[in-house]
Amino acid sequence: ILYMALSVSWYNSTVIPVVTDFPVWLGNTISGTTHNSGNLVDGLINAYYDGFIALVNSIKFSIWDAAGNTIFIAVCSVLFYVLGGLPFLGVAIGTLITLKAATAIILILGPVFIGFLLFPQTSQYFWGWVGTICGFMLTQVLFAVVLGLEISYINNFIIKDGVINTDLIGCLCILLYFGAFTMLATELPGYAASIMSGAPSGGVGGVGGLIGKTTGVGAARNMSRTLGRTLVNRFNKNRLGPG
């Protein structure tokens, strides 16, 4: 334990690569992303961009020969894809950047928490640190899975055999499904915190809460608050002792 806590080279070569690279690899594998992105934020942007390009390329007709309803459906498909997808990207990218910054800060303090494992009275802080790191990693993976489901829906139900095969109801469903995925993305950090700490996530209240979730700051704050509350409860329980 002392070696792991005091050896900076071992920590930098073993712990940090696992925390930073594993979520990207697992997220890209589950979501079926084929490009080599440096981080998950780039992966999200590239996957959405690829879906948009595929949608635009599927619109192949002459404006003079095509029926009016065909042009209208094609324009609505692209418009709803943009209007529905940009809020989702805002939530995902905002939350992921916040989690990346929080993960970097917590990783800097990693050797200190590893040292806490030497004593039974302080070992709980080490496991709390591990739970926080794993929660951040799980959140990044969940975002990649949700994005993969979202892009898969577009490719399988909107674009069929390289052409748009939908109607006005299908175009409206694009917007509704994007909205559902956006609301799901706002809850992913809370789900990850609940899995890692066993505590439920909080909801959104008022316009401020909605804005906080849209930017990703509120979601990350709720996750950190849940994990922090768990650490405090464990600390108080340890001070009071049994009985």
Buried (B, 14 or more C-beta within 10 A) or exposed (E): EEEBBEBEEEBEEEBBEEBBEEBBEBBBEBBEBEEEBEBBBBBBBBBBEBBBEBBEEBBEEEEEEBEEEEEEBBEBBBEBBEEBBEBBBBBBBBBBBBBBEBBEEBBEEBBEBBBBBEEEEBBBBBBBBBBBBBBBBBBBBBBBBBBBBBBEBBBEBBBEEEEBEBEEEBBEBBBEBBBEBBBBBBBBBBBBBBBBBEBEBBEBEEEEBEEBBBBBBBBBBBBBBBBEEBBEEBBEEBEEEEE
